[in-house]
Amino acid sequence: MSTGRSWTKSLFIGLWSILNFCRKLFFNLIFIVIFIGFLSLLMKDNNKIIVPNDSALVLKLSGSIVIEKRGVDPFEEFMQEAFEDDSQNSETLLQDVLLTIENAKQDNRIKVLVLDLQQLAGGGLDKLEQISQALDNFKESGKPIYAVGDSFTQNQYYLASHADHLYLNPMGFLLFEGYGRYPTYYKSALEKIKAQTHVFKVGTYKSAIEPYIRDDMSDAAKEANQAWLSAIWSQYKNNVAQARGISPLNFDEKLEDFMVKFEQADGDFAQYALQNNWVDALKTREEIRQELISLVGENESGMSFKQISYRNYLKIINPPLPNISTDTQKVGIVVAKGTILNGTQKPGDIGGDSTAELLVKARLDDNIKSVVLYVDSPGGSAFASEIIRQEVENLQAAGKPVVAVMSTYAASGGYWISAGADQIWAAPSTITGSIGIFGMFLTFENTLDYLGIHTDGVGTTEFSGFGVTQALDPRMGQILQRGIEHGYDQFISLVADKRNMTKEQVDGIAQGRVWIGDTAKELGLVDELGYLEDGIKAAAQLANLERYDTVYVQRSLTGRELFFKELFGQATVLMDGAFKTSAPSPFMNFIKGLAVDMDTAAKFNDPRGVYSFCLECTL
């Protein structure tokens, strides 16, 4: 009896603890909402953002430049905005940057543009090129551009080189490392744990699986990688050299050449940059501050020059809920960014189902007359890629032309989903091709045997028991390889049909080999070189649209998502005006630490275990 009473008592204590926690959580949430609403009214006037006359726009870019931000929890987004998360793990939307620069060019209140690139991680040469073109276009207004930094990475310098005044701190650092591919290889490590690697592929250059079957890069992979890396490096050098008015040969790619100049600079990286004409002057932060004050005047506090930040300026020119007309003919933009996975995925990854649903949404919208498929992907699931491609065909069957626009990557599965478009546009530096597929898995029968663990049993067919704990039957291996070969034939047949080529021609430039946009156009894999705006114009022309709007086709938010987005959106404005400090307190750092990224690592999940993925398509 005492045992029964003890169990009942524990049950009631547990239930009461749960109820008490829910009660506290509910009332705390209500309190937070009321508190935020009260402070919003209290701080209403303080939250108004204005652009000071004759001010500097500080274009502080952080993290990676992307064509679509990854999907995050509304609270996480709120924390990033409220505490100005400018870490290199954050993301900056390319279209926002282009819009800001173009608007600032026309804005008479903006007198100078200041590039603060210290937290910029990169994002692909095609994106940097579009921003650099926007900077060159900005200079046509007669307004100067200043690029200032304590140091510059290679990606940061690509943009900084387009400034009228490029200043480096006297203790600064600048070095060009070029582009390279140095993967980690696991063959010997897998052998030590007695794992068996089973690879099924087609394509001489399909090197995505090499790290698991080799301890070094194959000659074929070295040949292919050296070709596209050298081509992109040449584009980088030519652009920077033209912007700085120097020779493309002035990049000191050999250590011996660098050491001669480095010795002349007495081992000082900043002096080396100045003597090599990479920067215009070496200036301290205070010297730069005083120069900008002399140009635009002091701000209200007298602590710095008159300025408006990129984020605040963007809030003015690009409100979160713009008015969109519903009766205008439109070109719809469907973004396909990230690894291609099966099923439904958040923005930042491509889901076979979720991206296909966006294409269906565009097809059923009578106002959308043509579609741009904006691709930035190294590939992934072959099955999911085919689901998306089928929806591209359905759009075309509905009389809506489709133009594929390739951003940094559109390789393997990224090319698969693009191949059927009416036109394919790529940037000169786009990494594309990699037409090939593979399958791979590990079995651990020897590892388990070493540990004294075994599996055994019976089944009704010879397929029963197939898995990672059993040795692979050679006949099953033949079946899997034959399926991969069929998949490859399906891939090159698709390309041959859509690109008006023979299968033999496609096979000659396929085999998993990677090409950049310039070469891909010569080979017939893409139609034109250009960027998103070029693709939009092409889509409008194919649909015979003279006047049109553009609209990003996005998943409709649920009522719950809309509520929290609006709640945290208002809270962000409040926090921005009420609690922002120049130096975060330990409490603020603690709060920021709680805003943990909830996205889990993307895992391949093709139902057939067949992938068209370009592992080497990363810089």
C-alpha positions in Angstrom: 0.0 0.0 0.0 2.8 2.4 0.8 4.3 1.7 -2.6 1.0 2.6 -4.3 0.7 5.8 -2.3 4.2 6.8 -3.1 3.7 6.2 -6.8 0.4 8.2 -6.7 2.1 11.1 -4.8 4.9 11.2 -7.4 2.4 11.3 -10.2 0.5 14.2 -8.8 3.7 16.1 -8.0 4.9 15.6 -11.6 1.5 16.8 -13.0 1.5 19.8 -10.7 5.0 20.8 -11.8 4.0 20.6 -15.5 0.9 22.7 -14.9 2.8 25.2 -12.8 5.4 25.6 -15.5 2.8 26.1 -18.2 0.9 28.6 -16.0 4.1 30.7 -15.4 5.0 30.5 -19.1 1.6 31.7 -20.2 1.5 34.6 -17.9 5.1 35.6 -18.6 4.3 35.7 -22.3 1.3 37.9 -21.8 3.5 40.2 -19.6 6.2 40.4 -22.3 3.6 41.3 -25.0 2.0 44.0 -22.8 5.4 45.3 -21.7 6.6 45.5 -25.3 3.4 47.2 -26.4 3.7 49.7 -23.6 7.3 50.6 -24.4 6.5 50.8 -28.1 4.0 53.6 -27.3 6.5 55.2 -24.9 9.4 55.1 -27.4 7.3 55.8 -30.6 9.0 59.1 -31.4 12.5 57.8 -30.6 12.1 54.9 -33.1 11.6 57.2 -36.1 14.5 56.8 -38.5 15.6 59.8 -40.6 18.4 60.4 -43.1 20.4 63.4 -42.1 21.1 65.9 -44.9 24.6 65.8 -46.4 25.4 62.5 -44.5 27.4 59.4 -45.2 25.8 56.1 -45.9 27.8 53.4 -44.1 27.5 50.2 -46.0 28.4 47.7 -43.3 28.0 44.3 -44.9 28.2 41.2 -42.7 28.4 37.4 -43.2 27.7 35.9 -46.6 26.0 37.6 -49.5 23.1 35.3 -50.5 20.1 35.4 -52.9 17.9 34.0 -50.2 18.3 34.0 -46.4 18.0 30.7 -44.6 14.8 30.1 -42.7 15.1 30.9 -39.0 12.8 30.9 -36.0 11.1 34.3 -35.5 12.7 34.7 -32.1 16.1 34.0 -33.5 15.5 36.6 -36.2 14.4 39.0 -33.6 17.5 38.5 -31.6 19.8 39.0 -34.6 18.1 42.2 -35.5 17.8 43.6 -32.0 21.4 43.1 -31.1 22.8 43.8 -34.6 24.4 40.4 -35.2 27.1 41.4 -37.7 29.1 38.2 -37.3 30.5 36.4 -40.3 27.9 33.7 -39.7 25.0 36.1 -40.6 23.6 36.6 -44.0 23.1 39.7 -46.2 20.6 39.6 -49.1 22.1 40.6 -52.4 19.0 42.4 -53.7 18.9 44.5 -50.6 22.5 45.7 -51.1 21.9 46.5 -54.8 18.7 48.4 -53.9 20.5 50.4 -51.2 23.3 51.5 -53.5 21.0 52.4 -56.4 18.7 54.4 -54.1 21.6 56.2 -52.4 22.9 57.3 -55.8 19.6 59.2 -56.4 19.2 60.4 -52.8 20.4 64.0 -52.4 20.7 63.6 -48.7 23.5 61.1 -49.2 26.8 62.8 -49.9 29.3 59.9 -49.6 29.3 56.1 -49.4 31.5 54.4 -46.8 32.3 50.7 -47.2 32.8 48.9 -43.9 33.6 45.3 -45.0 35.3 44.0 -41.9 32.5 41.4 -41.2 31.9 40.4 -44.8 32.7 36.7 -45.4 32.0 36.6 -49.1 29.3 34.8 -51.1 30.5 34.0 -54.6 32.3 36.0 -57.2 29.1 36.6 -59.2 27.4 38.4 -56.2 30.5 40.5 -55.6 30.7 41.4 -59.2 27.1 42.7 -59.2 27.8 44.8 -56.1 31.0 46.2 -57.7 29.0 47.1 -60.8 26.5 48.9 -58.6 29.4 50.8 -56.9 30.8 51.9 -60.3 27.3 53.0 -61.2 27.0 55.0 -57.9 30.2 56.9 -58.7 28.5 58.3 -61.9 26.6 60.6 -59.5 29.9 62.3 -58.6 29.6 61.1 -55.0 32.8 59.6 -53.6 33.2 56.1 -52.2 35.5 55.4 -49.2 36.6 51.9 -48.3 38.2 51.7 -44.9 39.5 48.8 -42.9 41.9 47.5 -40.4 42.6 44.6 -42.9 41.0 43.2 -46.0 40.3 39.6 -47.0 40.4 38.7 -50.6 36.6 38.9 -50.9 36.4 42.2 -49.0 39.1 43.7 -51.2 37.2 42.8 -54.4 34.6 45.4 -53.4 37.0 47.8 -51.7 39.1 48.1 -54.9 36.1 50.0 -56.5 36.3 52.8 -54.0 37.7 56.3 -54.8 39.6 56.3 -51.5 40.9 53.0 -50.2 42.5 53.3 -46.7 44.2 50.6 -44.7 45.2 50.9 -41.0 49.0 51.3 -40.6 49.0 48.1 -38.6 46.7 46.4 -41.2 47.0 43.3 -43.3 46.4 42.5 -46.9 47.4 39.3 -48.8 46.0 37.5 -51.8 45.8 33.8 -51.4 44.0 33.0 -54.7 41.6 30.1 -55.0 42.2 26.5 -54.0 40.6 23.2 -53.3 42.2 21.1 -50.6 39.6 18.5 -49.3 40.2 16.1 -46.5 40.5 12.4 -47.4 39.4 9.6 -45.2 40.4 6.3 -46.9 43.0 5.2 -44.5 41.0 6.3 -41.5 38.0 4.2 -42.7 40.3 1.3 -43.2 41.6 1.6 -39.6 38.0 1.2 -38.3 37.5 -1.6 -40.9 34.6 0.1 -42.6 33.9 -1.0 -46.2 33.1 1.8 -48.7 30.8 1.0 -51.6 30.8 3.5 -54.4 28.6 3.6 -57.5 29.1 6.4 -60.0 29.4 7.4 -63.6 31.7 10.2 -64.6 35.5 10.4 -64.8 35.4 13.8 -63.0 32.7 13.0 -60.5 35.0 13.4 -57.5 32.5 14.0 -54.8 33.2 10.5 -53.4 37.0 10.6 -53.7 37.5 11.6 -50.0 36.1 8.2 -49.0 38.0 6.0 -51.5 41.4 7.9 -51.8 44.0 9.6 -49.6 44.7 12.2 -52.3 43.1 14.0 -55.2 43.0 12.0 -58.5 44.8 13.4 -61.5 41.4 13.8 -63.3 40.0 15.8 -60.4 43.2 18.0 -60.2 42.9 18.7 -64.0 39.3 19.7 -63.7 39.7 21.7 -60.5 42.8 23.5 -61.8 40.9 24.6 -64.9 37.9 26.2 -63.3 39.8 27.7 -60.3 42.3 29.3 -62.7 39.5 30.7 -64.8 37.8 32.3 -61.8 41.1 33.6 -60.4 41.8 35.2 -63.8 38.4 37.0 -63.6 39.1 38.2 -60.1 42.5 39.6 -61.1 41.3 41.3 -64.2 38.4 43.0 -62.4 40.5 44.2 -59.5 43.4 45.3 -61.7 41.0 47.3 -63.9 39.4 49.0 -60.8 42.8 49.9 -59.4 44.4 50.8 -62.7 47.2 48.3 -62.3 48.4 45.2 -64.2 46.9 41.8 -63.7 50.4 40.5 -63.4 50.9 42.5 -60.1 49.5 39.8 -57.8 52.8 38.1 -56.7 51.5 34.5 -57.0 55.0 33.1 -56.4 56.5 33.2 -52.9 59.8 34.4 -54.3 58.2 37.4 -56.0 56.3 38.3 -52.9 59.4 38.0 -50.6 61.3 40.5 -52.7 58.7 43.2 -52.3 58.0 42.1 -48.7 61.7 42.7 -47.8 61.5 46.1 -49.4 58.6 46.9 -47.1 60.7 45.7 -44.1 58.3 42.9 -43.4 55.4 45.3 -43.0 52.2 44.0 -44.6 50.6 47.5 -44.6 53.6 49.1 -46.3 53.7 46.3 -48.8 50.1 47.0 -49.7 50.8 50.7 -50.1 54.0 50.2 -52.1 52.2 47.7 -54.4 49.4 50.2 -55.0 46.8 48.0 -53.4 45.7 50.9 -51.2 45.8 54.7 -51.5 47.0 55.5 -48.0 47.7 54.1 -44.5 45.4 55.9 -42.1 44.4 55.4 -38.5 40.7 55.2 -37.5 41.0 58.7 -36.0 42.5 60.1 -39.2 39.7 58.6 -41.2 37.1 59.9 -38.8 38.4 63.4 -39.1 38.5 63.2 -42.9 34.9 62.2 -43.1 33.9 64.8 -40.5 35.5 67.4 -42.8 33.4 66.1 -45.6 30.0 65.7 -44.1 30.3 67.3 -40.6 29.8 65.8 -37.1 26.9 63.8 -35.9 24.6 65.0 -33.1 26.8 63.5 -30.4 30.0 65.0 -31.9 31.6 61.6 -31.5 31.7 60.7 -35.2 30.8 61.9 -38.7 27.2 62.5 -39.8 25.9 59.1 -41.0 23.1 56.6 -41.4 23.7 52.8 -41.2 22.9 50.4 -44.0 20.3 48.6 -41.9 18.4 51.8 -41.0 18.6 53.1 -44.5 17.2 49.9 -45.8 14.3 50.1 -43.4 13.4 53.4 -45.0 13.6 52.5 -48.6 12.4 48.9 -48.3 9.6 48.7 -45.7 8.9 45.1 -44.5 5.4 45.0 -46.0 5.4 46.8 -49.4 2.2 47.4 -51.3 2.0 45.0 -54.2 -0.6 45.5 -56.9 -2.6 42.3 -57.6 -3.8 43.0 -61.1 -0.5 43.7 -62.9 1.1 41.2 -65.2 4.1 39.8 -63.4 7.3 37.9 -63.8 7.5 35.5 -60.9 10.9 34.7 -59.3 11.3 31.3 -57.6 14.5 31.0 -55.6 16.2 27.6 -55.5 19.1 28.1 -53.1 21.1 25.5 -51.2 21.4 21.7 -51.2 18.7 19.8 -52.9 16.9 17.6 -50.5 13.8 15.4 -50.6 10.6 16.6 -49.1 9.8 20.0 -47.6 12.7 22.3 -46.5 13.1 25.7 -45.0 14.4 28.6 -47.1 18.2 28.2 -47.5 17.8 24.6 -48.7 15.9 23.3 -51.7 13.1 20.9 -51.0 11.8 18.6 -53.7 8.3 19.2 -52.5 8.5 22.7 -51.1 10.3 24.2 -54.2 7.9 22.3 -56.5 5.0 23.8 -54.6 6.4 27.3 -55.3 6.4 26.5 -59.0 2.8 25.2 -58.8 1.9 28.4 -57.0 3.4 30.4 -59.9 1.6 28.3 -62.4 -1.8 28.8 -60.8 -1.4 32.5 -60.4 -3.1 34.1 -63.4 -1.1 37.3 -62.9 2.2 35.6 -63.3 2.9 35.2 -67.0 6.5 33.9 -66.9 8.9 32.6 -64.3 12.6 33.0 -63.4 14.1 30.0 -61.6 16.9 31.6 -59.6 19.4 28.8 -58.9 22.3 28.8 -56.4 22.9 25.1 -55.7 25.7 22.5 -55.9 23.0 19.8 -56.3 21.9 17.0 -54.1 19.0 14.5 -54.4 18.5 13.2 -57.9 14.9 12.4 -57.1 14.1 15.8 -55.7 15.8 17.4 -58.7 13.5 15.5 -61.0 10.4 16.5 -59.0 11.3 20.2 -59.5 12.2 19.7 -63.1 8.8 18.2 -63.8 7.1 21.3 -62.4 9.2 23.4 -64.7 7.7 21.4 -67.6 4.2 21.9 -66.2 4.7 25.7 -66.2 5.8 25.6 -69.8 2.8 23.4 -70.7 0.6 26.1 -69.1 2.0 28.6 -71.5 4.4 30.3 -69.0 8.0 30.5 -70.2 10.7 29.7 -67.7 14.2 31.3 -67.6 16.8 29.7 -65.4 19.3 32.2 -63.9 22.4 30.7 -62.3 24.1 32.5 -59.4 27.3 31.2 -57.8 26.5 27.5 -58.3 24.2 25.6 -60.6 26.0 22.3 -60.8 24.9 18.6 -60.8 21.3 18.7 -59.4 21.4 22.5 -59.8 22.0 22.0 -63.5 19.3 19.2 -63.6 16.6 21.6 -62.5 17.8 24.3 -64.9 18.3 22.2 -68.0 14.6 22.3 -69.2 14.2 26.0 -69.0 13.4 28.0 -72.2 16.6 30.0 -71.6 19.6 29.5 -69.3 21.5 32.6 -68.1 24.8 32.3 -66.1 27.2 34.7 -64.6 30.7 34.6 -66.1 32.0 33.0 -62.9 29.0 30.6 -62.3 30.2 27.1 -61.4 28.0 24.8 -63.4 28.0 21.4 -65.2 29.2 18.5 -63.1 26.7 16.4 -65.0 27.0 13.0 -63.3 25.5 11.0 -60.5 26.7 8.7 -57.7 25.6 6.6 -54.9 27.7 5.6 -51.8 27.3 4.0 -48.5 29.5 2.3 -45.9 29.1 -1.2 -44.3 30.6 -2.1 -41.0 30.6 -5.9 -40.9 34.3 -6.0 -40.3 34.2 -3.3 -37.7 31.4 -5.1 -35.8 33.2 -8.4 -36.1 36.3 -6.8 -34.5 34.1 -5.7 -31.6 32.5 -9.1 -31.3 29.2 -8.0 -32.7 27.4 -10.1 -35.4 24.1 -10.1 -37.2 22.5 -13.2 -38.6 19.0 -14.4 -39.6 16.7 -15.5 -42.4 14.5 -13.7 -44.9 12.0 -14.5 -47.7 14.1 -13.0 -50.5 17.8 -12.4 -51.2 17.2 -8.7 -50.6 16.3 -9.3 -47.0 18.9 -8.2 -44.5 20.6 -5.7 -46.9 22.1 -3.0 -44.7 25.1 -1.5 -43.1 25.8 -4.5 -40.7 26.1 -7.0 -43.6 28.7 -7.5 -46.3 27.4 -6.3 -49.6 26.5 -9.1 -52.0 28.4 -8.5 -55.3 25.2 -9.1 -57.2 23.5 -6.3 -55.2 26.5 -4.1 -56.1 25.9 -4.8 -59.8 22.2 -3.9 -59.4 23.1 -0.6 -57.7 25.7 0.3 -60.3 23.3 -0.5 -63.1 20.8 1.9 -61.6 23.4 4.6 -61.4 24.3 4.1 -65.0 20.6 4.4 -65.9 20.4 7.6 -63.9 23.4 9.0 -65.7 21.9 8.1 -69.1 18.7 9.8 -68.0 20.7 12.9 -67.1 22.6 13.2 -70.3 19.5 12.3 -72.3 17.6 15.2 -70.6 20.4 17.6 -71.4 20.7 16.4 -75.0 17.0 16.8 -75.5 16.7 20.3 -73.9 19.9 21.7 -75.3 19.6 20.3 -78.8 22.7 18.2 -78.6 23.4 14.5 -79.1 24.0 12.2 -76.1 27.5 11.7 -77.3 28.1 15.5 -77.3 26.8 15.8 -73.8 28.8 12.8 -72.6 31.9 14.5 -73.9 31.4 17.5 -71.7 29.7 15.7 -68.8 31.4 12.9 -66.9 30.9 15.1 -63.7 33.3 17.8 -65.0 32.8 21.4 -63.7 32.8 24.4 -65.9 32.5 28.1 -65.3 29.8 30.3 -67.0 32.1 31.6 -69.7 33.1 28.1 -70.8 29.6 26.7 -70.3 28.3 29.2 -72.8 30.9 28.1 -75.4 30.0 24.5 -74.8 26.2 25.2 -75.2 25.3 24.4 -71.6 24.0 28.0 -71.1 22.5 30.5 -73.6 23.6 33.9 -72.3 25.9 35.5 -69.7 24.2 37.8 -67.3 22.5 38.2 -63.9 19.0 38.2 -62.4 17.9 41.5 -64.0 18.9 40.1 -67.4 17.0 36.9 -66.8 13.9 38.9 -65.7 14.0 40.9 -68.9 14.3 37.7 -71.0 11.4 36.1 -69.2 9.3 39.2 -69.9 10.2 39.1 -73.6 9.4 35.5 -73.9 5.9 36.2 -72.5 5.5 39.3 -74.7 5.2 41.6 -71.6 5.9 45.3 -72.2 4.8 46.5 -68.8 5.2 44.2 -65.8 6.1 43.9 -62.1 8.3 41.3 -60.5 7.3 39.2 -57.5 9.1 36.6 -55.4 7.0 33.5 -55.1 7.1 32.5 -51.5 5.4 30.0 -49.2 2.4 31.5 -47.5 2.9 31.9 -43.8 0.5 30.3 -41.4 -1.5 32.4 -38.9 0.8 31.4 -36.1 3.9 32.4 -38.1 2.3 35.7 -39.1 1.5 36.4 -35.4 5.1 35.8 -34.2 6.6 37.5 -37.1 4.6 40.7 -36.4 5.2 40.4 -32.7 8.9 40.0 -32.9 9.1 42.5 -35.8 7.6 45.2 -33.6 9.8 44.1 -30.7 12.9 44.5 -32.9 12.1 48.1 -33.7 11.7 48.8 -30.0 14.9 47.1 -29.0 16.7 48.9 -31.8 15.7 52.2 -30.4 15.7 51.5 -26.7 18.5 49.2 -25.7 21.2 49.4 -28.4 24.6 50.3 -26.9 28.0 50.8 -28.5 29.5 48.0 -26.4 27.2 45.1 -25.5 27.1 44.4 -21.8 27.8 40.9 -20.4 24.0 40.5 -20.0 23.5 41.3 -23.7 26.2 38.8 -24.6 24.5 36.2 -22.5 21.2 36.8 -24.2 22.8 36.6 -27.6 24.3 33.3 -26.6 20.7 32.0 -26.0 19.7 32.7 -29.6 21.1 29.4 -30.8 20.8 28.4 -34.4 18.0 25.8 -34.5 18.7 24.6 -38.0 20.1 21.1 -38.1 22.8 20.1 -40.5 21.4 19.2 -43.9 21.4 15.4 -44.6 21.1 13.7 -47.9 17.7 11.9 -48.0 17.1 10.8 -51.6 14.7 7.8 -51.4 16.8 5.8 -53.9 20.2 7.0 -52.4 21.1 8.5 -55.7 22.7 12.0 -55.8 23.8 14.5 -58.3 26.0 16.7 -56.1 29.2 18.7 -56.8 31.3 18.5 -53.7 34.2 20.3 -55.4 32.0 23.3 -56.2 33.1 25.3 -53.1 35.8 27.9 -52.8 
